[in-house]
Amino acid sequence: MRVGIVSNLYPPDARGGAELVAQRVADALYQRGHEVFVLTTQPYEGVRSLFARVRERTLEVVYRFYPLNVCSLRHGSGVPFLVRALWHMIDLANPVARAAIRYVMQDERPDVVITHNLKGIGLSIAREIQARGVPHIHVLHDVQLSIPSGLLIAGQEQAWLQRSFLRRWYEKAVKRQIGTPNLVLSPSQFLADFYRARGLFSTTRLVVLPNPLPPGNAPELPHRRPQMRTRFLYVGQLEEHKGIPILLAALDAFHDEIELHVAGDGTLMDFVAARAQRDPRVTYHGFISLHNLLSLLENVDAVIVPSLCYENSPTVIYEAMLIGVPVIASRLGGIPELVEEDVTGLLVEPGRAQELAAAMRRIHDEQDAWWERTTLIRERAERYTLEGYINQLEEMMKEVITRRRSITEEA
């Protein structure tokens, strides 16, 4: 099959798990013998960058372009509210994005196109795919099709903005642009239910398919943890909504019996780096590659995911399970679907530093018992193998292609 993959960002340009999932799927489909191309964004580099063109040929062919807008997806949260509002409106029906996908599909002639996050590359890409009669599978990653920022903070579910006409208007506009994909995949039941409740994809087949693990086998680990102090690890964006201040506040309950390792970047990078300079318990690693992350995971006692926002299916939890490391995470969104209480980790209420510290204390006090669960955690991870994910995805791709051809022939 000729398979197209569309993602607003794509490695090496990545800031979250969605881009890594897109790349893992693209690489795995290529290795299965499919012809794969990717359409994604790039920074502005003159007028030529407005046109999609091949920028990389590794396993898959990668087309990149700059989706003309008032600012870039990479500018983040520092953009003023009114500018961001205008950016979202342009992003809904960006003609440069429609031209890009139209050109690439004419050149590649895909049998099916799989779209991931479309915010920042152009939601109208979905509409263009369907208008050209190409089978379309959309993969959900967060709440961005209902909430422009993609963030729903715990405790703010009934805030005025969530109940306002602005959100209802935005959802109606999204429905027009996202259209009716042949199939929608949700990594969590939480996210599937969220969109059903908002009236999106009401006439579309929606399947829950958890994200895949990283490729490769888990490394062999020693029978006992080599260090004396208990090591905790946070990996991800360094932002308020990810619970970084709550995590650092939880350290006040400990002396020097623990270590906290932090990896990632974001607006709180300087805040974390400053804490690491004055607190010998904290080590800041900056942004790290997947290879280095897996090496780091081999030497920690637990991963912490203290999110204040509703998460879908955090990639770092899959990576921790692959190694056999327990996870302490917020009881929020799709996280409880991955973390089994007292089996593969511990769940805490979001935003409560004392409760988070208590869970960390339990890992510390029961370090050897949790280490003995390494094999069990790895066994739980086997349900999320990349091979199994691709097997299911291939069957679903064949199904949507066959159905589309039948409809075309009948017409």
MISE-122800 format. One record per residue (C-alpha): residue in three letters; y, z, x. Coordinates in nm, 2 decimals, m for minus. Layout:
N
<resn ALA Y Y Z Z X X>
...
END
This chain:
411
<resn MET Y 0.00 Z 0.00 X 0.00>
<resn ARG Y 0.36 Z m0.05 X 0.10>
<resn VAL Y 0.53 Z 0.29 X 0.04>
<resn GLY Y 0.90 Z 0.37 X 0.05>
<resn ILE Y 1.03 Z 0.72 X 0.10>
<resn VAL Y 1.38 Z 0.82 X 0.03>
<resn SER Y 1.53 Z 1.15 X 0.15>
<resn ASN Y 1.89 Z 1.26 X 0.19>
<resn LEU Y 1.81 Z 1.38 X 0.54>
<resn TYR Y 1.52 Z 1.30 X 0.77>
<resn PRO Y 1.42 Z 1.44 X 1.11>
<resn PRO Y 1.55 Z 1.47 X 1.37>
<resn ASP Y 1.84 Z 1.53 X 1.13>
<resn ALA Y 1.71 Z 1.82 X 0.91>
<resn ARG Y 1.84 Z 2.14 X 0.77>
<resn GLY Y 1.56 Z 2.26 X 0.54>
<resn GLY Y 1.19 Z 2.22 X 0.45>
<resn ALA Y 1.24 Z 1.92 X 0.22>
<resn GLU Y 1.30 Z 1.69 X 0.51>
<resn LEU Y 1.00 Z 1.82 X 0.70>
<resn VAL Y 0.78 Z 1.76 X 0.40>
<resn ALA Y 0.91 Z 1.41 X 0.36>
<resn GLN Y 0.83 Z 1.34 X 0.73>
<resn ARG Y 0.48 Z 1.49 X 0.71>
<resn VAL Y 0.40 Z 1.28 X 0.41>
<resn ALA Y 0.54 Z 0.96 X 0.57>
<resn ASP Y 0.35 Z 1.02 X 0.89>
<resn ALA Y 0.02 Z 1.10 X 0.71>
<resn LEU Y 0.04 Z 0.80 X 0.48>
<resn TYR Y 0.10 Z 0.57 X 0.79>
<resn GLN Y m0.20 Z 0.72 X 0.96>
<resn ARG Y m0.40 Z 0.64 X 0.65>
<resn GLY Y m0.32 Z 0.28 X 0.70>
<resn HIS Y m0.03 Z 0.24 X 0.45>
<resn GLU Y 0.29 Z 0.05 X 0.55>
<resn VAL Y 0.57 Z 0.31 X 0.53>
<resn PHE Y 0.94 Z 0.28 X 0.54>
<resn VAL Y 1.21 Z 0.55 X 0.50>
<resn LEU Y 1.56 Z 0.53 X 0.37>
<resn THR Y 1.79 Z 0.81 X 0.47>
<resn THR Y 2.15 Z 0.89 X 0.57>
<resn GLN Y 2.34 Z 0.90 X 0.90>
<resn PRO Y 2.69 Z 1.01 X 1.01>
<resn TYR Y 2.98 Z 0.77 X 0.98>
<resn GLU Y 2.99 Z 0.52 X 1.27>
<resn GLY Y 3.23 Z 0.26 X 1.15>
<resn VAL Y 3.20 Z 0.00 X 0.88>
<resn ARG Y 2.85 Z m0.11 X 0.99>
<resn SER Y 2.71 Z 0.23 X 0.91>
<resn LEU Y 2.78 Z 0.16 X 0.54>
<resn PHE Y 2.49 Z m0.09 X 0.54>
<resn ALA Y 2.13 Z 0.02 X 0.56>
<resn ARG Y 1.96 Z m0.10 X 0.88>
<resn VAL Y 1.66 Z m0.01 X 1.09>
<resn ARG Y 1.75 Z 0.27 X 1.33>
<resn GLU Y 1.41 Z 0.39 X 1.44>
<resn ARG Y 1.06 Z 0.25 X 1.46>
<resn THR Y 0.82 Z 0.53 X 1.54>
<resn LEU Y 0.52 Z 0.56 X 1.30>
<resn GLU Y 0.72 Z 0.45 X 1.00>
<resn VAL Y 1.03 Z 0.23 X 0.99>
<resn VAL Y 1.35 Z 0.43 X 0.93>
<resn TYR Y 1.66 Z 0.28 X 0.77>
<resn ARG Y 1.98 Z 0.48 X 0.79>
<resn PHE Y 2.32 Z 0.43 X 0.63>
<resn TYR Y 2.64 Z 0.63 X 0.56>
<resn PRO Y 2.68 Z 0.68 X 0.18>
<resn LEU Y 3.06 Z 0.64 X 0.15>
<resn ASN Y 3.21 Z 0.95 X m0.01>
<resn VAL Y 3.50 Z 1.19 X 0.04>
<resn CYS Y 3.30 Z 1.40 X 0.29>
<resn SER Y 2.96 Z 1.42 X 0.44>
<resn LEU Y 2.65 Z 1.61 X 0.33>
<resn ARG Y 2.66 Z 1.77 X 0.68>
<resn HIS Y 3.00 Z 1.93 X 0.62>
<resn GLY Y 2.83 Z 2.22 X 0.43>
<resn SER Y 3.00 Z 2.50 X 0.25>
<resn GLY Y 3.34 Z 2.48 X 0.43>
<resn VAL Y 3.46 Z 2.20 X 0.20>
<resn PRO Y 3.72 Z 2.31 X m0.06>
<resn PHE Y 3.59 Z 2.34 X m0.42>
<resn LEU Y 3.79 Z 2.04 X m0.56>
<resn VAL Y 3.68 Z 1.81 X m0.28>
<resn ARG Y 3.32 Z 1.92 X m0.34>
<resn ALA Y 3.35 Z 1.85 X m0.71>
<resn LEU Y 3.48 Z 1.50 X m0.64>
<resn TRP Y 3.20 Z 1.45 X m0.39>
<resn HIS Y 2.94 Z 1.54 X m0.66>
<resn MET Y 3.09 Z 1.30 X m0.91>
<resn ILE Y 3.09 Z 1.01 X m0.65>
<resn ASP Y 2.73 Z 1.11 X m0.55>
<resn LEU Y 2.61 Z 1.06 X m0.90>
<resn ALA Y 2.67 Z 0.69 X m0.91>
<resn ASN Y 2.75 Z 0.59 X m0.55>
<resn PRO Y 2.75 Z 0.20 X m0.54>
<resn VAL Y 2.69 Z 0.21 X m0.16>
<resn ALA Y 2.37 Z 0.39 X m0.22>
<resn ARG Y 2.25 Z 0.15 X m0.49>
<resn ALA Y 2.33 Z m0.14 X m0.26>
<resn ALA Y 2.13 Z 0.03 X 0.02>
<resn ILE Y 1.81 Z 0.08 X m0.17>
<resn ARG Y 1.84 Z m0.27 X m0.33>
<resn TYR Y 1.87 Z m0.43 X 0.01>
<resn VAL Y 1.58 Z m0.23 X 0.16>
<resn MET Y 1.35 Z m0.30 X m0.14>
<resn GLN Y 1.42 Z m0.67 X m0.12>
<resn ASP Y 1.34 Z m0.66 X 0.25>
<resn GLU Y 1.03 Z m0.43 X 0.23>
<resn ARG Y 0.89 Z m0.51 X m0.13>
<resn PRO Y 0.73 Z m0.17 X m0.18>
<resn ASP Y 0.44 Z m0.11 X m0.41>
<resn VAL Y 0.58 Z 0.24 X m0.49>
<resn VAL Y 0.88 Z 0.45 X m0.38>
<resn ILE Y 0.87 Z 0.83 X m0.34>
<resn THR Y 1.21 Z 1.00 X m0.36>
<resn HIS Y 1.28 Z 1.35 X m0.24>
<resn ASN Y 1.62 Z 1.52 X m0.24>
<resn LEU Y 1.88 Z 1.26 X m0.36>
<resn LYS Y 2.19 Z 1.48 X m0.34>
<resn GLY Y 2.40 Z 1.34 X m0.06>
<resn ILE Y 2.23 Z 1.00 X m0.05>
<resn GLY Y 2.30 Z 0.91 X m0.41>
<resn LEU Y 2.13 Z 1.00 X m0.74>
<resn SER Y 2.17 Z 0.64 X m0.87>
<resn ILE Y 1.91 Z 0.53 X m0.62>
<resn ALA Y 1.65 Z 0.65 X m0.87>
<resn ARG Y 1.81 Z 0.43 X m1.14>
<resn GLU Y 1.80 Z 0.12 X m0.91>
<resn ILE Y 1.44 Z 0.17 X m0.82>
<resn GLN Y 1.34 Z 0.18 X m1.19>
<resn ALA Y 1.57 Z m0.11 X m1.28>
<resn ARG Y 1.38 Z m0.33 X m1.04>
<resn GLY Y 1.05 Z m0.23 X m1.19>
<resn VAL Y 0.91 Z m0.06 X m0.88>
<resn PRO Y 0.68 Z 0.24 X m0.96>
<resn HIS Y 0.87 Z 0.56 X m0.89>
<resn ILE Y 0.75 Z 0.91 X m0.79>
<resn HIS Y 1.01 Z 1.19 X m0.76>
<resn VAL Y 0.94 Z 1.51 X m0.57>
<resn LEU Y 1.14 Z 1.82 X m0.67>
<resn HIS Y 1.26 Z 2.06 X m0.40>
<resn ASP Y 1.52 Z 2.29 X m0.56>
<resn VAL Y 1.75 Z 2.32 X m0.86>
<resn GLN Y 2.01 Z 2.07 X m0.75>
<resn LEU Y 1.95 Z 1.84 X m1.05>
<resn SER Y 2.08 Z 2.11 X m1.27>
<resn ILE Y 2.31 Z 2.31 X m1.04>
<resn PRO Y 2.50 Z 2.08 X m0.80>
<resn SER Y 2.50 Z 2.32 X m0.51>
<resn GLY Y 2.12 Z 2.36 X m0.54>
<resn LEU Y 2.17 Z 2.74 X m0.54>
<resn LEU Y 2.09 Z 2.98 X m0.82>
<resn ILE Y 2.16 Z 3.34 X m0.70>
<resn ALA Y 1.96 Z 3.63 X m0.84>
<resn GLY Y 2.18 Z 3.82 X m1.08>
<resn GLN Y 2.41 Z 3.53 X m1.15>
<resn GLU Y 2.18 Z 3.35 X m1.40>
<resn GLN Y 2.43 Z 3.41 X m1.68>
<resn ALA Y 2.75 Z 3.36 X m1.49>
<resn TRP Y 3.01 Z 3.16 X m1.67>
<resn LEU Y 2.96 Z 2.85 X m1.46>
<resn GLN Y 2.59 Z 2.84 X m1.54>
<resn ARG Y 2.67 Z 2.86 X m1.92>
<resn SER Y 2.97 Z 2.63 X m1.91>
<resn PHE Y 3.02 Z 2.28 X m2.04>
<resn LEU Y 3.05 Z 2.16 X m1.68>
<resn ARG Y 2.68 Z 2.23 X m1.61>
<resn ARG Y 2.58 Z 2.07 X m1.94>
<resn TRP Y 2.79 Z 1.76 X m1.85>
<resn TYR Y 2.64 Z 1.75 X m1.50>
<resn GLU Y 2.29 Z 1.77 X m1.64>
<resn LYS Y 2.35 Z 1.48 X m1.88>
<resn ALA Y 2.50 Z 1.27 X m1.60>
<resn VAL Y 2.19 Z 1.35 X m1.38>
<resn LYS Y 1.96 Z 1.25 X m1.66>
<resn ARG Y 2.12 Z 0.91 X m1.68>
<resn GLN Y 2.10 Z 0.85 X m1.31>
<resn ILE Y 1.75 Z 1.00 X m1.24>
<resn GLY Y 1.61 Z 0.80 X m1.54>
<resn THR Y 1.25 Z 0.82 X m1.61>
<resn PRO Y 1.03 Z 0.83 X m1.30>
<resn ASN Y 0.67 Z 0.73 X m1.35>
<resn LEU Y 0.57 Z 1.07 X m1.21>
<resn VAL Y 0.75 Z 1.39 X m1.10>
<resn LEU Y 0.59 Z 1.63 X m0.85>
<resn SER Y 0.69 Z 1.99 X m0.84>
<resn PRO Y 0.57 Z 2.22 X m0.55>
<resn SER Y 0.59 Z 2.52 X m0.78>
<resn GLN Y 0.53 Z 2.61 X m1.14>
<resn PHE Y 0.86 Z 2.79 X m1.14>
<resn LEU Y 1.06 Z 2.47 X m1.07>
<resn ALA Y 0.86 Z 2.27 X m1.32>
<resn ASP Y 0.93 Z 2.52 X m1.59>
<resn PHE Y 1.30 Z 2.54 X m1.49>
<resn TYR Y 1.35 Z 2.17 X m1.54>
<resn ARG Y 1.15 Z 2.16 X m1.86>
<resn ALA Y 1.37 Z 2.44 X m2.00>
<resn ARG Y 1.68 Z 2.24 X m1.91>
<resn GLY Y 1.55 Z 1.93 X m2.09>
<resn LEU Y 1.50 Z 1.72 X m1.78>
<resn PHE Y 1.19 Z 1.50 X m1.74>
<resn SER Y 1.09 Z 1.58 X m2.10>
<resn THR Y 0.92 Z 1.24 X m2.14>
<resn THR Y 0.79 Z 1.22 X m1.78>
<resn ARG Y 0.45 Z 1.33 X m1.65>
<resn LEU Y 0.52 Z 1.64 X m1.43>
<resn VAL Y 0.25 Z 1.76 X m1.20>
<resn VAL Y 0.25 Z 2.08 X m0.99>
<resn LEU Y 0.15 Z 1.99 X m0.63>
<resn PRO Y 0.22 Z 2.26 X m0.37>
<resn ASN Y 0.37 Z 2.13 X m0.04>
<resn PRO Y 0.14 Z 2.06 X 0.25>
<resn LEU Y 0.09 Z 2.26 X 0.56>
<resn PRO Y 0.20 Z 2.12 X 0.90>
<resn PRO Y m0.06 Z 1.88 X 1.05>
<resn GLY Y m0.31 Z 2.01 X 1.31>
<resn ASN Y m0.53 Z 2.31 X 1.34>
<resn ALA Y m0.42 Z 2.67 X 1.37>
<resn PRO Y m0.44 Z 2.80 X 1.73>
<resn GLU Y m0.69 Z 3.06 X 1.84>
<resn LEU Y m0.54 Z 3.41 X 1.85>
<resn PRO Y m0.64 Z 3.72 X 2.05>
<resn HIS Y m0.83 Z 3.99 X 1.86>
<resn ARG Y m0.54 Z 4.24 X 1.88>
<resn ARG Y m0.17 Z 4.20 X 1.89>
<resn PRO Y m0.06 Z 4.20 X 2.26>
<resn GLN Y 0.27 Z 4.39 X 2.21>
<resn MET Y 0.34 Z 4.75 X 2.14>
<resn ARG Y 0.64 Z 4.71 X 1.91>
<resn THR Y 0.61 Z 4.55 X 1.58>
<resn ARG Y 0.77 Z 4.20 X 1.57>
<resn PHE Y 0.93 Z 4.05 X 1.26>
<resn LEU Y 1.06 Z 3.69 X 1.24>
<resn TYR Y 1.32 Z 3.52 X 1.02>
<resn VAL Y 1.33 Z 3.14 X 1.02>
<resn GLY Y 1.58 Z 2.93 X 0.82>
<resn GLN Y 1.94 Z 2.87 X 0.74>
<resn LEU Y 2.17 Z 3.15 X 0.85>
<resn GLU Y 2.36 Z 3.18 X 0.52>
<resn GLU Y 2.46 Z 3.47 X 0.28>
<resn HIS Y 2.23 Z 3.34 X 0.01>
<resn LYS Y 1.93 Z 3.36 X 0.24>
<resn GLY Y 1.97 Z 3.73 X 0.27>
<resn ILE Y 2.06 Z 3.76 X 0.64>
<resn PRO Y 2.31 Z 4.05 X 0.59>
<resn ILE Y 2.04 Z 4.24 X 0.38>
<resn LEU Y 1.78 Z 4.19 X 0.65>
<resn LEU Y 2.01 Z 4.32 X 0.93>
<resn ALA Y 2.11 Z 4.62 X 0.71>
<resn ALA Y 1.73 Z 4.70 X 0.67>
<resn LEU Y 1.72 Z 4.75 X 1.05>
<resn ASP Y 1.92 Z 5.07 X 1.01>
<resn ALA Y 1.60 Z 5.24 X 0.89>
<resn PHE Y 1.44 Z 5.18 X 1.24>
<resn HIS Y 1.49 Z 5.29 X 1.60>
<resn ASP Y 1.34 Z 5.08 X 1.88>
<resn GLU Y 0.98 Z 5.06 X 1.73>
<resn ILE Y 1.04 Z 4.71 X 1.60>
<resn GLU Y 1.19 Z 4.38 X 1.71>
<resn LEU Y 1.36 Z 4.12 X 1.49>
<resn HIS Y 1.35 Z 3.76 X 1.60>
<resn VAL Y 1.59 Z 3.52 X 1.42>
<resn ALA Y 1.57 Z 3.14 X 1.44>
<resn GLY Y 1.79 Z 2.89 X 1.27>
<resn ASP Y 2.16 Z 2.80 X 1.24>
<resn GLY Y 2.43 Z 2.80 X 0.98>
<resn THR Y 2.77 Z 2.96 X 0.90>
<resn LEU Y 2.64 Z 3.31 X 0.99>
<resn MET Y 2.52 Z 3.19 X 1.34>
<resn ASP Y 2.80 Z 3.38 X 1.52>
<resn PHE Y 2.74 Z 3.69 X 1.31>
<resn VAL Y 2.38 Z 3.69 X 1.41>
<resn ALA Y 2.44 Z 3.61 X 1.77>
<resn ALA Y 2.70 Z 3.90 X 1.79>
<resn ARG Y 2.44 Z 4.14 X 1.64>
<resn ALA Y 2.18 Z 4.02 X 1.90>
<resn GLN Y 2.43 Z 4.09 X 2.18>
<resn ARG Y 2.49 Z 4.45 X 2.09>
<resn ASP Y 2.14 Z 4.54 X 1.94>
<resn PRO Y 1.85 Z 4.51 X 2.18>
<resn ARG Y 1.61 Z 4.50 X 1.89>
<resn VAL Y 1.74 Z 4.16 X 1.78>
<resn THR Y 1.67 Z 3.83 X 1.95>
<resn TYR Y 1.85 Z 3.51 X 1.84>
<resn HIS Y 1.66 Z 3.19 X 1.92>
<resn GLY Y 1.90 Z 2.94 X 1.77>
<resn PHE Y 1.75 Z 2.63 X 1.60>
<resn ILE Y 1.39 Z 2.57 X 1.71>
<resn SER Y 1.14 Z 2.28 X 1.68>
<resn LEU Y 0.82 Z 2.31 X 1.47>
<resn HIS Y 0.62 Z 2.33 X 1.79>
<resn ASN Y 0.82 Z 2.62 X 1.92>
<resn LEU Y 0.81 Z 2.79 X 1.58>
<resn LEU Y 0.44 Z 2.78 X 1.57>
<resn SER Y 0.43 Z 2.93 X 1.92>
<resn LEU Y 0.67 Z 3.20 X 1.81>
<resn LEU Y 0.46 Z 3.27 X 1.50>
<resn GLU Y 0.16 Z 3.34 X 1.72>
<resn ASN Y 0.34 Z 3.65 X 1.86>
<resn VAL Y 0.49 Z 3.82 X 1.55>
<resn ASP Y 0.35 Z 4.06 X 1.30>
<resn ALA Y 0.52 Z 3.94 X 0.99>
<resn VAL Y 0.76 Z 3.67 X 0.87>
<resn ILE Y 1.05 Z 3.78 X 0.64>
<resn VAL Y 1.20 Z 3.57 X 0.37>
<resn PRO Y 1.47 Z 3.79 X 0.21>
<resn SER Y 1.63 Z 3.52 X m0.01>
<resn LEU Y 1.89 Z 3.60 X m0.27>
<resn CYS Y 1.86 Z 3.26 X m0.42>
<resn TYR Y 1.58 Z 3.12 X m0.63>
<resn GLU Y 1.35 Z 2.95 X m0.38>
<resn ASN Y 1.11 Z 2.67 X m0.48>
<resn SER Y 0.83 Z 2.67 X m0.22>
<resn PRO Y 0.96 Z 2.78 X 0.13>
<resn THR Y 0.81 Z 2.58 X 0.41>
<resn VAL Y 0.81 Z 2.88 X 0.65>
<resn ILE Y 0.56 Z 3.06 X 0.42>
<resn TYR Y 0.31 Z 2.77 X 0.46>
<resn GLU Y 0.37 Z 2.78 X 0.84>
<resn ALA Y 0.31 Z 3.15 X 0.85>
<resn MET Y m0.01 Z 3.11 X 0.65>
<resn LEU Y m0.14 Z 2.84 X 0.89>
<resn ILE Y m0.12 Z 3.09 X 1.17>
<resn GLY Y m0.24 Z 3.38 X 0.96>
<resn VAL Y 0.08 Z 3.59 X 0.96>
<resn PRO Y 0.17 Z 3.80 X 0.66>
<resn VAL Y 0.50 Z 3.74 X 0.48>
<resn ILE Y 0.75 Z 3.99 X 0.33>
<resn ALA Y 0.95 Z 3.79 X 0.08>
<resn SER Y 1.18 Z 3.82 X m0.23>
<resn ARG Y 1.00 Z 3.83 X m0.56>
<resn LEU Y 1.20 Z 3.53 X m0.68>
<resn GLY Y 1.14 Z 3.17 X m0.80>
<resn GLY Y 0.83 Z 3.01 X m0.67>
<resn ILE Y 0.76 Z 3.26 X m0.39>
<resn PRO Y 0.52 Z 3.48 X m0.58>
<resn GLU Y 0.30 Z 3.17 X m0.63>
<resn LEU Y 0.25 Z 3.16 X m0.26>
<resn VAL Y 0.25 Z 3.52 X m0.15>
<resn GLU Y m0.03 Z 3.73 X m0.29>
<resn GLU Y 0.08 Z 4.09 X m0.31>
<resn ASP Y m0.12 Z 4.32 X m0.06>
<resn VAL Y m0.33 Z 4.02 X 0.04>
<resn THR Y m0.12 Z 3.76 X 0.23>
<resn GLY Y 0.20 Z 3.97 X 0.23>
<resn LEU Y 0.44 Z 4.19 X 0.04>
<resn LEU Y 0.70 Z 4.11 X m0.23>
<resn VAL Y 1.03 Z 4.30 X m0.27>
<resn GLU Y 1.32 Z 4.28 X m0.51>
<resn PRO Y 1.60 Z 4.06 X m0.37>
<resn GLY Y 1.91 Z 4.22 X m0.23>
<resn ARG Y 1.76 Z 4.57 X m0.18>
<resn ALA Y 1.78 Z 4.66 X 0.19>
<resn GLN Y 1.60 Z 4.99 X 0.14>
<resn GLU Y 1.30 Z 4.82 X m0.04>
<resn LEU Y 1.29 Z 4.55 X 0.23>
<resn ALA Y 1.29 Z 4.83 X 0.50>
<resn ALA Y 1.01 Z 5.01 X 0.32>
<resn ALA Y 0.80 Z 4.69 X 0.33>
<resn MET Y 0.87 Z 4.64 X 0.70>
<resn ARG Y 0.78 Z 5.01 X 0.76>
<resn ARG Y 0.45 Z 4.94 X 0.59>
<resn ILE Y 0.37 Z 4.65 X 0.81>
<resn HIS Y 0.46 Z 4.86 X 1.11>
<resn ASP Y 0.24 Z 5.16 X 1.00>
<resn GLU Y m0.05 Z 4.93 X 0.91>
<resn GLN Y m0.02 Z 4.68 X 1.19>
<resn ASP Y m0.38 Z 4.67 X 1.28>
<resn ALA Y m0.50 Z 4.64 X 0.92>
<resn TRP Y m0.27 Z 4.34 X 0.86>
<resn TRP Y m0.38 Z 4.18 X 1.19>
<resn GLU Y m0.74 Z 4.20 X 1.06>
<resn ARG Y m0.64 Z 3.99 X 0.76>
<resn THR Y m0.55 Z 3.69 X 0.98>
<resn THR Y m0.87 Z 3.51 X 0.90>
<resn LEU Y m0.83 Z 3.58 X 0.52>
<resn ILE Y m0.47 Z 3.45 X 0.53>
<resn ARG Y m0.58 Z 3.14 X 0.70>
<resn GLU Y m0.85 Z 3.08 X 0.45>
<resn ARG Y m0.59 Z 3.11 X 0.17>
<resn ALA Y m0.39 Z 2.84 X 0.35>
<resn GLU Y m0.68 Z 2.59 X 0.34>
<resn ARG Y m0.58 Z 2.50 X m0.02>
<resn TYR Y m0.26 Z 2.35 X 0.11>
<resn THR Y m0.39 Z 2.12 X 0.38>
<resn LEU Y m0.20 Z 1.80 X 0.45>
<resn GLU Y m0.53 Z 1.60 X 0.41>
<resn GLY Y m0.58 Z 1.74 X 0.06>
<resn TYR Y m0.22 Z 1.68 X m0.03>
<resn ILE Y m0.24 Z 1.31 X 0.08>
<resn ASN Y m0.58 Z 1.27 X m0.10>
<resn GLN Y m0.41 Z 1.37 X m0.43>
<resn LEU Y m0.09 Z 1.17 X m0.36>
<resn GLU Y m0.29 Z 0.85 X m0.29>
<resn GLU Y m0.48 Z 0.88 X m0.62>
<resn MET Y m0.15 Z 0.94 X m0.81>
<resn MET Y 0.02 Z 0.64 X m0.64>
<resn LYS Y m0.27 Z 0.42 X m0.74>
<resn GLU Y m0.25 Z 0.54 X m1.09>
<resn VAL Y 0.13 Z 0.48 X m1.13>
<resn ILE Y 0.10 Z 0.14 X m0.97>
<resn THR Y m0.19 Z 0.04 X m1.21>
<resn ARG Y 0.00 Z 0.17 X m1.51>
<resn ARG Y 0.31 Z m0.02 X m1.41>
<resn ARG Y 0.12 Z m0.34 X m1.37>
<resn SER Y m0.05 Z m0.30 X m1.71>
<resn ILE Y 0.29 Z m0.25 X m1.88>
<resn THR Y 0.43 Z m0.56 X m1.70>
<resn GLU Y 0.13 Z m0.77 X m1.80>
<resn GLU Y 0.16 Z m0.66 X m2.16>
<resn ALA Y 0.53 Z m0.75 X m2.16>
END
